[in-house]
Amino acid sequence: MSKKFLKVASALALTGLLVAGCGSGKSSSGAAKSGSSEGKEVKLIFWDENSGPDRTPIWEKLIDDFEKENPTIKVEYVGLPKDEAKSKLDAAIAANDTPDVASLQSSWLPEFSIRGALLPLDDYLKDSDLNDLINEGAIEFNKEIVQDGKLYGIPYTQNLDILWIREDVFAEKNLNAPETWDDFFTDVDKLTTDDMYGYTIRGGAGGSLQLQRLMYAYSGLTEYVDKDGKATVNDPKHVEFLEKYFALYQNNTPKSDITNGYKEMVAVFDTGKAAILHHNIGSFGEHSKSLEADQFEAVPLPKSENGNYVAEGGNTIGISAFANSDHPEEAWKLVEYLNSASSQSYWNQNIGQIPTNSDVLNEDWIKDAQHIKAAFEVYDNPETELYQPPFYLPDYRSILDNKVDPGIQAVMSGDTTVKAFLDEWAKAIEDSKVKYDEAMN
């Protein structure tokens, strides 16, 4: 996929320029598909890949609303902790005991579709009022990353990595939000005091995804794997960046960062123990519960060495149906409902992310949200470029979860060097690419 296509698709989605249909997005998909149980009570099972006290109640309300509109369909909600979701889904697919519908990260679609686990949704979407409403770029991205070019997930939210800063602390120190990476490292040092760390690093589960987004934002590289099959994760610019980045550990960050996952990292920031946090706009809801509006602010990751913003393409989560569902028609109704304007608006407003349904983009909460404006600043910038990770590699996420996450901790503990860590990461990606090419040719 070309960088230009990704950039334009994201910009169109975020500025609401997509052509909107006139429907509500809640109608049935048209002609009934095989497996319909119209008139009979049906039970569906829905899996949430990122459950917790903030997100679970949102899904429970949406499911309750869906059941009220569809009294013959009952939905059982099953929440999976984020760090365990992928392995539980893998086990369910292996046992042929999958749910009917689930929220899935886009990077999982290539592997799950190759394993034959997912139901193609192309015909369902074609017959639905949603067809003209969902961000066309996000739909096409989901089709392009899978081997057979089919649609296996309807994205309901789009995200962007940013920096959260303690706006009040920056004001006290007479500091501006960092605009360059030199500013970032300088600010972290100036903000480190006896009472507060300048920064917090995600050294625990999920740290690999955040780390690579920082690396490419810094270097400005837009190819993850080049035409010769060489990975760019161990580019000298990334070595240079990570040597400075990991030098912050224990000097400007908590010692506990080596094992801190999402919840611990956010808690460090929200309890006033760190002045800067790298995450994404989706943690807005949690920050807003702990901090006053004038205490925290979202700012873009600094521009790359090339002077432009570089972000990861395909940073979406979607609703998918599974191929072995006994009730595919009803499963689609749930997929469709969760992507309606009302559902997307409710979910994204509470979490703080960007809806993909164009009917939501002109709502007041979108226009007024500071963190959404920060995302627009990046996505709407004509010089912004997006890099595409090799989502098509079936073991791409396994490499990140099982090799890169532990590798981060090895660097932080001093057991390996940045260069050795990145070389091992690159080799794993390159070896996977070779196996993929051999299998596909």
Secondary structure, 3 states (H helix, E strand, C coil): CCHHHHHHHHHHHHHCCCCCCCCCCCCCCCCCCCCCCCCCCEEEEEEECCCCCCCHHHHHHHHHHHHHHCCCEEEEEEECCHHHHHHHHHHHHHCCCCCCEEEEEHHHHHHHHHCCCECCCHHHHHCCHHHHCECHHHHHHHHHCCCCCCCCCEEEEECCEEEEEEHHHHHHCCCCCCCCHHHHHHHHHHHCCCCCECCECCCCCCHHHHHHHHHHHHHCCCCCECCCCCECCCCHHHHHHHHHHHCCCCCCCCHHHHCCCHHHHHHHHHCCCECEEEEEHHHHHHHHHHCCCCCEEEEECCCCCCCCCEEECCCEEEEEEECCCCCHHHHHHHHHHHCCHHHHHHHHHHHCCEECEHHHCCCHHHHHCHHHHHHHHHHCCCCCEEECCCCCCCCHHHHHHHHHHHHHHHHHCCCCCHHHHHHHHHHHHHHHHHHHHHHHC
